[in-house]
Amino acid sequence: MQGKTTYPNAAGTGRLLLRVSGIVLLAIGLIGISFGSAWSPQVYKFFSGIEVMTFIDTFMPYFPFVPFYPIFIITTGAFLVVKSR
């Protein structure tokens, strides 16, 4: 074994947890992309009430990055799935 110690249960549980959480995030991201017109107006309304967000939004287009939230979630889920391998 040359100094390698294996912990099959601990490694398997950790990998399973990463894979399941990644798959859940992927599913949430895909649902978020599919129904973006249903949830994005509420998010924009929430952010419009915050004074700092309004100020930053005047200089940066798409500042709260609301259209990109599902893509960020999918990217995180894909990272977790790949990390589990």
RORO-200865 format. One line per field, with one value per atom (N, C-alpha, C, O): atom name; x, y, z negated; residue number from 1. Coordinates in steps of 0.02 Angstrom, whole numbers. Each point is the difference from the previous one (the first is absolute). Layout:
<recs>
site (CA;...)
x (X;...)
y (Y;...)
z (Z;...)
pos (NUM;...)
</recs>
This chain:
<recs>
site (N;CA;C;O;N;CA;C;O;N;CA;C;O;N;CA;C;O;N;CA;C;O;N;CA;C;O;N;CA;C;O;N;CA;C;O;N;CA;C;O;N;CA;C;O;N;CA;C;O;N;CA;C;O;N;CA;C;O;N;CA;C;O;N;CA;C;O;N;CA;C;O;N;CA;C;O;N;CA;C;O;N;CA;C;O;N;CA;C;O;N;CA;C;O;N;CA;C;O;N;CA;C;O;N;CA;C;O;N;CA;C;O;N;CA;C;O;N;CA;C;O;N;CA;C;O;N;CA;C;O;N;CA;C;O;N;CA;C;O;N;CA;C;O;N;CA;C;O;N;CA;C;O;N;CA;C;O;N;CA;C;O;N;CA;C;O;N;CA;C;O;N;CA;C;O;N;CA;C;O;N;CA;C;O;N;CA;C;O;N;CA;C;O;N;CA;C;O;N;CA;C;O;N;CA;C;O;N;CA;C;O;N;CA;C;O;N;CA;C;O;N;CA;C;O;N;CA;C;O;N;CA;C;O;N;CA;C;O;N;CA;C;O;N;CA;C;O;N;CA;C;O;N;CA;C;O;N;CA;C;O;N;CA;C;O;N;CA;C;O;N;CA;C;O;N;CA;C;O;N;CA;C;O;N;CA;C;O;N;CA;C;O;N;CA;C;O;N;CA;C;O;N;CA;C;O;N;CA;C;O;N;CA;C;O;N;CA;C;O;N;CA;C;O;N;CA;C;O;N;CA;C;O;N;CA;C;O;N;CA;C;O;N;CA;C;O;N;CA;C;O;N;CA;C;O;N;CA;C;O;N;CA;C;O;N;CA;C;O;N;CA;C;O;N;CA;C;O;N;CA;C;O)
x (41;-41;43;-26;89;47;-23;4;-27;-18;-68;-16;-23;-67;-50;-3;-36;-53;-66;-11;-32;-65;-55;1;-48;-58;-61;-28;8;-53;-66;-34;14;-65;1;-48;100;3;6;-34;77;8;-63;-20;-11;-62;-56;-40;35;-53;11;-47;110;16;-13;-27;47;-11;-74;-24;-13;-71;-34;-45;66;-28;14;-44;106;17;-41;-26;20;-37;-74;-29;-1;-72;-12;-48;89;-10;12;-34;82;10;-59;-19;-8;-59;-60;-38;30;-55;9;-48;110;12;-11;-26;47;-13;-75;-22;-17;-72;-31;-44;66;-26;17;-42;103;20;-41;-20;8;-40;-72;-30;2;-67;0;-47;99;6;4;-29;65;4;-68;-20;-14;-64;-54;-41;41;-53;27;-23;72;30;-49;6;-55;-48;-46;-32;29;-43;34;-33;98;34;42;14;7;45;-33;35;-99;-28;1;11;-22;3;71;9;40;70;19;32;-52;14;-35;29;-90;-36;35;4;20;37;63;15;23;62;-11;43;-100;-12;-13;7;-26;-10;64;-1;56;64;36;13;3;29;68;13;29;66;-5;37;-83;-10;-22;21;-65;-23;58;5;38;57;49;22;-6;47;-31;36;-101;-34;4;-3;11;6;65;4;47;65;13;40;-73;13;-65;-48;47;-60;-5;51;-110;-14;35;21;-12;41;-23;42;-104;-15;9;-8;23;12;-58;9;-70;-59;-8;-17;27;-8;51;-11;66;53;-1;42;-87;-2;-7;37;-83;-4;64;18;17;62;53;38;-35;47;-16;45;-110;-21;18;24;-35;17;75;23;16;73;24;44;-73;18;-19;38;-97;-21;45;17;1;46;68;31;-7;63;-3;47;-102;-6;-3;28;-63;-4;69;19;17;67;47;43;-49;42;-12;44;-104;-17;34;0;26;31;71;32)
y (-60;60;63;54;-59;55;61;56;-66;56;31;51;-80;29;-34;-61;102;-25;17;58;-106;13;-3;-42;86;1;-5;51;-111;-7;31;28;-33;28;75;32;-2;73;32;49;-77;28;-10;44;-102;-12;45;22;-9;44;71;34;-11;68;9;51;-101;4;-2;36;-77;-4;66;23;7;64;54;40;-37;48;-12;47;-110;-16;17;28;-46;14;75;25;11;73;33;48;-74;27;-12;44;-104;-16;42;23;-12;43;72;31;-5;67;4;50;-101;-1;2;36;-75;-1;68;25;5;66;52;42;-45;47;-8;49;-111;-12;23;27;-37;25;76;31;-1;73;30;53;-86;24;-8;44;-98;-13;50;20;-1;43;68;28;-1;64;58;47;-49;54;2;51;-106;-3;28;32;-42;21;63;34;-16;57;68;42;-30;65;12;56;-109;9;16;40;-70;14;71;35;-14;69;50;52;-67;43;4;53;-110;-2;42;39;-46;37;74;41;-22;71;38;61;-95;32;14;37;-66;10;58;-3;54;62;-12;28;-69;-12;-36;15;-62;-36;48;-7;54;48;44;14;7;41;-38;26;-88;-40;-18;-4;-6;-19;56;-14;76;54;-4;26;-58;-4;-68;-5;-47;-67;-32;-6;-14;-34;-70;-34;13;-66;-10;-56;110;-6;-55;-41;37;-54;-69;-50;48;-62;-49;-60;87;-43;-48;-58;79;-49;-57;-53;64;-50;-44;-45;56;-41;-75;-39;19;-72;-28;-57;97;-23;-10;-48;94;-7;-63;-37;24;-59;-64;-48;47;-58;-12;-57;111;-6;-29;-43;66;-27;-74;-40;22;-70;-44;-55;78;-39;-7;-53;105;-4;-54;-39;38;-49;-72;-46;37;-67;-22;-57;101;-17;-12;-44;84;-7;-67;-26;-2;-63;-60;-54;63;-57;-10;-46)
z (0;0;0;15;-31;2;-39;26;-85;-44;13;-30;74;13;-46;-5;-27;-43;33;19;-13;32;-53;-45;53;-43;46;20;-3;50;-19;43;-106;-19;-2;24;-51;-5;69;15;28;67;41;38;-45;38;-21;42;-107;-25;23;20;-23;22;75;21;18;71;17;44;-80;11;-17;36;-91;-20;52;17;9;52;63;31;-11;61;-6;46;-102;-9;-4;31;-68;-4;68;17;22;67;46;38;-42;42;-20;43;-108;-23;25;23;-26;25;75;25;11;73;14;45;-81;10;-17;36;-91;-20;54;17;9;52;63;31;-11;60;-10;47;-106;-14;0;25;-54;-1;70;12;33;69;34;39;-52;33;-20;41;-105;-25;-22;-50;86;-18;2;-40;84;3;-61;-13;-23;-59;-62;-41;33;-61;8;-50;110;8;-16;-28;42;-20;-75;-23;-17;-73;-23;-46;77;-19;19;-39;99;20;-46;-18;-2;-46;-68;-30;6;-63;4;-46;100;7;13;-18;47;12;-65;-1;-52;-64;-38;-49;70;-33;34;60;-98;29;33;53;-83;28;67;47;-41;63;55;57;-74;50;24;60;-106;19;45;51;-69;40;68;50;-48;62;52;60;-81;48;39;56;-83;33;33;46;-70;26;25;-37;101;24;-31;-11;-2;-30;-67;-16;-24;-60;-47;-19;0;-48;32;-34;100;36;-6;1;-7;-7;58;-12;75;54;-3;29;-65;-1;-62;-5;-42;-61;15;-29;74;14;31;-13;53;30;-54;2;-51;-56;-40;-21;10;-38;38;-30;96;40;0;-4;9;-2;-66;-1;-54;-65;-6;-27;52;-2;42;-21;81;42;-33;5;-38;-36;-54;-8;-30;-53;27;-30;85;30;24;-11;44;24;-59;2;-55;-59;-35;-33;41;-34;34;-29;87;36;-18;26)
pos (1;1;1;1;2;2;2;2;3;3;3;3;4;4;4;4;5;5;5;5;6;6;6;6;7;7;7;7;8;8;8;8;9;9;9;9;10;10;10;10;11;11;11;11;12;12;12;12;13;13;13;13;14;14;14;14;15;15;15;15;16;16;16;16;17;17;17;17;18;18;18;18;19;19;19;19;20;20;20;20;21;21;21;21;22;22;22;22;23;23;23;23;24;24;24;24;25;25;25;25;26;26;26;26;27;27;27;27;28;28;28;28;29;29;29;29;30;30;30;30;31;31;31;31;32;32;32;32;33;33;33;33;34;34;34;34;35;35;35;35;36;36;36;36;37;37;37;37;38;38;38;38;39;39;39;39;40;40;40;40;41;41;41;41;42;42;42;42;43;43;43;43;44;44;44;44;45;45;45;45;46;46;46;46;47;47;47;47;48;48;48;48;49;49;49;49;50;50;50;50;51;51;51;51;52;52;52;52;53;53;53;53;54;54;54;54;55;55;55;55;56;56;56;56;57;57;57;57;58;58;58;58;59;59;59;59;60;60;60;60;61;61;61;61;62;62;62;62;63;63;63;63;64;64;64;64;65;65;65;65;66;66;66;66;67;67;67;67;68;68;68;68;69;69;69;69;70;70;70;70;71;71;71;71;72;72;72;72;73;73;73;73;74;74;74;74;75;75;75;75;76;76;76;76;77;77;77;77;78;78;78;78;79;79;79;79;80;80;80;80;81;81;81;81;82;82;82;82;83;83;83;83;84;84;84;84;85;85;85;85)
</recs>
